[in-house]
Amino acid sequence: LLLCQPRQTFFAKTRAPSPARRLRMAIGPAIFLTWLVCLSASASEGTHGLSVFPRAFSREECERITQHFAAKRVERDVRIAASVSRTNYWDHTPGSGEYDWIYERILTLLAAREPLSKALWGRFDPLALRTPAELAGGVEFVLLHEFKTGDFFDWHVDTNPGDKTGRTLNINIMLSPPDAYDGGELSVGTELLRAGQGDLSIYPASLPHRVADVSGGLRHTFVIALSVPDSQRASSGYWDLARANHGALKNGLPTEPKLHLLRGEWLSAQGDESGADEAFADGYACTAEALAYATQFYDEGLRLLSEGDRRAALQHFEMAVRVDPTNAAYAERRDGLKYT
């Protein structure tokens, strides 16, 4: 199954479908940036910007949050192309004061991490946000996610360069106890989080993450989405952190095709089209259908060559070689066209 999504690489400029359009794949969004740099001090070697605070909220507090959202606007969110199935309970009034006690708890926990993180703050001061009202000013939205039996959310990111969302951090609170559901583990970068009730996790919105299939019960999480003016992300080192995380995932989880796709989309958004196509090729190459994909690229190259489109043909031969470097015929055809 090839799920087609457009991408603006040089392949998209030819008549033939781009690798990214084919690759959606044989597999089922000033100061907050400071926090991101700060939080990376407590992350593992493989994942940058992730911080977890166990038991940050009590069972009673988790139940209070869950009950609060029962009256909010509900939306069933099933998008096959995005590989997501879940229910959302939305609140677009994060500054109403209803969540100030949650914001205050988060600020307190972050302040306690100062000795571990100060060397990474650079020119920023995360503790400049002193009050819940100041924190609320950077919250784009809050919502409750509900995952029931059969729900999931495959690998994804919430922001990429140039999307103008300003998204920076995701703040998640696990509201359900572990015995309330089966499956549904949260993967954040290279880390698998087996969250307990009340655990708080904070990580970059640009960091690939997923929720595994829920095989039973109900899984509830409270989500706070933080954002800043988009220009601040580019000047803060935010995307450098994203680059490090995509590199760590390439090496740490090399057999996850969707992660290569996300890395390719990120590189394309950065303007690195050659790197993007290499990432897409890595995605094809680690699927069970790798040889078939390579053949498809090769055959498409032959068709384009017969129509006189040498440039597009060369690009497809190059992809065939990248996906299956063991096939000498692909390399011979590519080199013959490249050097004549």
C-alpha positions as CSV (number, residue, x, y, z in Angstrom):
1,L,0.0,0.0,0.0
2,L,1.4,3.4,-1.0
3,L,-0.3,6.3,0.6
4,C,0.4,9.4,-1.6
5,Q,1.2,12.7,-0.1
6,P,2.8,15.5,-2.1
7,R,6.2,16.9,-1.3
8,Q,8.2,19.6,-3.1
9,T,11.5,18.0,-4.0
10,F,13.0,18.0,-7.4
11,F,11.1,14.8,-8.0
12,A,7.8,16.7,-7.6
13,K,8.9,19.0,-10.5
14,T,9.0,16.1,-13.0
15,R,6.0,14.4,-14.5
16,A,6.6,11.2,-12.5
17,P,5.5,10.8,-8.9
18,S,8.1,11.8,-6.3
19,P,9.5,9.3,-3.9
20,A,7.9,11.2,-1.1
21,R,4.5,11.0,-2.7
22,R,4.9,7.2,-2.9
23,L,6.4,6.8,0.5
24,R,3.5,7.4,2.9
25,M,4.1,4.2,3.0
26,A,3.7,0.5,3.5
27,I,3.0,1.4,7.2
28,G,-0.4,2.0,8.5
29,P,3.0,21.9,15.6
30,A,11.1,33.3,23.0
31,I,11.0,31.7,26.2
32,F,9.6,28.3,25.8
33,L,12.5,27.5,23.5
34,T,14.6,28.1,26.5
35,W,12.9,25.3,28.3
36,L,13.6,23.1,25.4
37,V,17.4,23.6,25.6
38,C,17.1,23.4,29.4
39,L,15.3,20.1,29.4
40,S,17.8,18.4,27.2
41,A,20.1,18.1,30.2
42,S,17.9,15.4,31.6
43,A,17.3,13.5,28.4
44,S,19.0,10.2,27.5
45,E,22.0,10.1,25.1
46,G,19.7,9.3,22.2
47,T,16.8,11.7,22.7
48,H,17.4,15.5,23.2
49,G,14.9,17.7,24.9
50,L,12.8,15.0,26.7
51,S,12.2,15.4,30.4
52,V,9.9,13.2,32.6
53,F,8.6,14.0,36.0
54,P,7.2,10.8,37.7
55,R,4.0,11.2,39.8
56,A,3.8,15.0,39.2
57,F,0.1,14.8,39.8
58,S,-1.9,12.7,42.2
59,R,-4.7,10.2,41.3
60,E,-7.3,12.6,42.5
61,E,-5.8,15.4,40.4
62,C,-5.8,13.2,37.3
63,E,-9.4,12.3,37.9
64,R,-10.3,16.0,38.4
65,I,-8.7,16.8,35.0
66,T,-10.5,13.9,33.3
67,Q,-13.9,14.9,34.7
68,H,-13.3,18.6,33.7
69,F,-13.0,17.6,30.0
70,A,-16.2,15.5,30.0
71,A,-18.2,18.6,29.2
72,K,-15.8,20.0,26.5
73,R,-16.2,19.8,22.7
74,V,-15.6,16.2,21.5
75,E,-14.2,15.2,18.2
76,R,-13.6,11.8,16.8
77,D,-10.3,12.0,15.0
78,V,-9.7,9.2,12.5
79,R,-7.3,10.0,9.6
80,I,-5.9,7.0,7.7
81,A,-3.3,9.0,5.8
82,A,-1.9,10.3,9.1
83,S,-2.2,6.9,10.8
84,V,-4.2,8.2,13.7
85,S,-7.4,7.0,15.5
86,R,-8.4,8.7,18.7
87,T,-11.0,11.0,20.4
88,N,-10.2,14.6,21.3
89,Y,-11.8,16.8,23.9
90,W,-10.9,20.4,23.1
91,D,-10.5,23.6,25.1
92,H,-9.3,26.6,23.2
93,T,-9.4,28.9,26.3
94,P,-6.2,27.9,28.0
95,G,-5.9,31.3,29.6
96,S,-9.3,31.2,31.3
97,G,-7.7,30.5,34.7
98,E,-9.1,27.0,35.0
99,Y,-5.7,25.5,34.4
100,D,-3.6,27.8,36.5
101,W,-3.1,25.2,39.2
102,I,-1.6,22.9,36.5
103,Y,0.6,25.6,35.1
104,E,1.9,26.4,38.6
105,R,2.8,22.8,39.2
106,I,4.7,22.7,35.9
107,L,6.6,25.9,36.7
108,T,7.6,24.6,40.1
109,L,8.9,21.3,38.7
110,L,10.9,23.0,36.0
111,A,12.4,25.4,38.5
112,A,13.6,22.4,40.5
113,R,15.6,21.2,37.5
114,E,17.6,24.4,37.3
115,P,20.9,23.0,38.8
116,L,20.9,20.1,36.3
117,S,20.3,22.3,33.2
118,K,21.8,25.7,33.7
119,A,24.8,25.0,31.5
120,L,22.5,24.5,28.6
121,W,20.4,27.6,28.9
122,G,22.7,29.8,26.9
123,R,21.3,33.3,26.4
124,F,17.8,32.2,27.6
125,D,16.3,32.2,31.0
126,P,13.5,29.7,31.3
127,L,12.6,30.9,34.8
128,A,11.7,34.2,33.4
129,L,8.2,32.7,33.2
130,R,7.3,33.1,36.9
131,T,3.5,33.0,36.9
132,P,0.7,30.7,35.6
133,A,-0.6,33.7,33.6
134,E,2.7,34.1,31.8
135,L,2.8,30.4,31.0
136,A,-0.8,30.5,29.7
137,G,0.2,33.3,27.3
138,G,2.2,30.8,25.3
139,V,-0.3,28.0,25.3
140,E,-1.9,27.5,21.9
141,F,-4.5,24.9,23.2
142,V,-5.1,22.3,25.7
143,L,-7.0,19.0,25.2
144,L,-7.7,15.6,26.5
145,H,-6.8,12.6,24.3
146,E,-8.8,9.4,24.7
147,F,-7.6,6.2,23.1
148,K,-9.9,3.2,23.3
149,T,-9.5,-0.3,22.0
150,G,-8.1,-0.2,18.5
151,D,-6.9,3.4,18.7
152,F,-3.4,4.5,17.9
153,F,-1.2,7.3,16.6
154,D,1.7,6.2,14.5
155,W,5.1,8.1,14.3
156,H,4.6,11.8,13.6
157,V,5.8,15.3,14.4
158,D,3.7,18.3,15.3
159,T,5.8,20.9,13.5
160,N,8.4,21.3,10.8
161,P,10.5,24.3,9.5
162,G,8.4,26.7,7.5
163,D,5.0,25.6,8.7
164,K,4.5,28.9,10.6
165,T,2.8,27.1,13.5
166,G,5.3,28.3,16.1
167,R,4.9,25.0,18.0
168,T,7.7,24.3,20.4
169,L,6.9,22.0,23.3
170,N,4.4,19.3,24.1
171,I,3.5,18.8,27.7
172,N,1.7,15.6,28.5
173,I,0.1,14.4,31.7
174,M,-0.8,10.7,31.9
175,L,-4.3,10.6,33.5
176,S,-5.0,6.9,33.4
177,P,-3.5,4.3,35.8
178,P,-1.5,1.5,34.0
179,D,-4.2,-1.1,34.7
180,A,-6.9,0.9,33.0
181,Y,-5.7,0.0,29.5
182,D,-3.5,-2.4,27.6
183,G,-0.9,-1.4,25.0
184,G,-0.8,2.4,24.2
185,E,2.9,2.9,25.2
186,L,4.2,6.3,24.3
187,S,7.5,6.4,22.3
188,V,9.3,9.8,22.3
189,G,12.3,9.7,20.0
190,T,14.4,6.6,21.0
191,E,12.7,6.4,24.4
192,L,9.8,4.1,25.3
193,L,7.8,5.7,28.1
194,R,5.7,3.3,30.3
195,A,4.0,6.2,32.0
196,G,2.3,5.9,35.4
197,Q,-0.7,7.9,36.4
198,G,0.3,11.5,37.0
199,D,3.6,11.3,35.2
200,L,4.5,14.5,33.4
201,S,6.5,14.4,30.2
202,I,7.8,17.4,28.2
203,Y,9.4,17.2,24.8
204,P,9.9,19.1,21.5
205,A,6.9,19.2,19.2
206,S,9.5,18.6,16.4
207,L,10.5,15.2,18.0
208,P,9.0,12.2,16.4
209,H,6.6,10.4,18.8
210,R,3.9,7.8,18.7
211,V,1.2,6.0,20.7
212,A,1.2,2.3,20.2
213,D,-2.1,0.4,19.5
214,V,-4.4,0.2,22.5
215,S,-5.6,-3.3,22.8
216,G,-8.0,-2.8,25.7
217,G,-9.5,-0.3,28.1
218,L,-9.3,3.5,28.0
219,R,-6.2,5.7,27.9
220,H,-6.5,9.4,28.8
221,T,-3.8,12.0,28.6
222,F,-3.9,15.8,29.1
223,V,-1.9,17.8,26.5
224,I,-0.7,21.3,26.6
225,A,0.7,22.7,23.3
226,L,3.1,25.6,23.6
227,S,4.1,28.0,20.8
228,V,6.1,31.2,20.1
229,P,6.3,33.6,17.2
230,D,7.7,31.5,14.4
231,S,10.8,33.7,13.8
232,Q,12.0,32.9,17.4
233,R,12.3,29.2,16.6
234,A,14.8,29.8,13.7
235,S,17.1,32.0,15.8
236,S,17.0,29.9,19.0
237,G,18.7,26.7,18.0
238,Y,15.4,24.8,18.1
239,W,15.9,23.2,14.7
240,D,19.5,22.2,15.6
241,L,17.9,20.1,18.4
242,A,15.5,18.6,15.8
243,R,18.4,17.7,13.6
244,A,20.2,15.9,16.4
245,N,17.0,14.0,17.2
246,H,16.4,12.9,13.6
247,G,20.0,11.8,13.5
248,A,19.7,9.8,16.7
249,L,16.6,8.1,15.4
250,K,18.2,7.2,12.1
251,N,20.9,5.3,14.0
252,G,18.8,4.1,17.0
253,L,15.7,2.8,15.1
254,P,17.0,2.2,11.6
255,T,14.2,-0.3,10.6
256,E,11.3,2.1,11.2
257,P,10.2,3.2,7.7
258,K,8.0,6.0,9.0
259,L,10.9,7.6,10.8
260,H,12.9,7.9,7.6
261,L,9.9,9.5,6.0
262,L,9.7,12.1,8.8
263,R,13.4,12.7,8.5
264,G,13.0,13.2,4.8
265,E,10.2,15.6,5.2
266,W,12.2,17.6,7.8
267,L,15.2,17.7,5.5
268,S,13.1,18.9,2.6
269,A,11.6,21.6,4.8
270,Q,15.2,22.7,5.5
271,G,15.9,22.9,1.8
272,D,18.2,19.8,1.8
273,E,16.5,17.9,-1.1
274,S,19.4,15.5,-1.7
275,G,19.4,14.5,2.0
276,A,15.7,14.2,1.9
277,D,15.8,11.7,-1.0
278,E,18.5,9.7,0.8
279,A,16.2,9.5,3.8
280,F,13.2,8.4,1.6
281,A,15.4,5.8,0.1
282,D,16.4,4.5,3.5
283,G,12.7,4.3,4.2
284,Y,12.0,2.1,1.2
285,A,15.1,0.0,1.8
286,C,14.0,-1.1,5.3
287,T,10.6,-2.4,4.2
288,A,9.9,-6.0,3.1
289,E,9.0,-4.6,-0.3
290,A,12.4,-2.9,-0.9
291,L,13.3,-4.9,-4.0
292,A,9.9,-4.2,-5.5
293,Y,10.2,-0.5,-4.8
294,A,13.7,-0.4,-6.4
295,T,12.3,-2.2,-9.5
296,Q,9.5,0.3,-9.7
297,F,11.9,3.2,-9.6
298,Y,14.0,1.6,-12.3
299,D,11.1,0.8,-14.6
300,E,9.8,4.4,-14.2
301,G,13.3,5.6,-15.1
302,L,13.2,3.6,-18.3
303,R,9.9,5.0,-19.2
304,L,11.0,8.5,-18.6
305,L,14.2,7.9,-20.6
306,S,12.2,6.6,-23.6
307,E,10.2,9.8,-23.5
308,G,13.4,11.9,-23.6
309,D,13.3,13.1,-20.0
310,R,16.9,12.3,-19.1
311,R,16.9,14.4,-15.9
312,A,13.9,12.7,-14.4
313,A,15.1,9.3,-15.6
314,L,18.5,9.8,-13.9
315,Q,16.8,10.8,-10.6
316,H,14.7,7.6,-10.7
317,F,17.7,5.4,-11.5
318,E,19.5,7.1,-8.6
319,M,16.7,6.2,-6.2
320,A,16.7,2.6,-7.5
321,V,20.4,2.3,-6.6
322,R,19.8,3.9,-3.2
323,V,17.1,1.4,-2.4
324,D,18.9,-1.6,-3.8
325,P,22.6,-0.9,-4.1
326,T,23.3,-4.6,-4.8
327,N,21.7,-4.6,-8.2
328,A,24.5,-3.8,-10.7
329,A,22.1,-3.2,-13.5
330,Y,20.7,-0.2,-11.7
331,A,24.1,1.3,-11.1
332,E,25.2,0.6,-14.7
333,R,22.1,2.4,-16.1
334,R,22.5,5.3,-13.8
335,D,26.2,5.8,-14.5
336,G,25.8,5.4,-18.2
337,L,23.2,8.2,-18.2
338,K,25.1,10.4,-15.8
339,Y,28.4,10.3,-17.7
340,T,27.2,10.6,-21.3
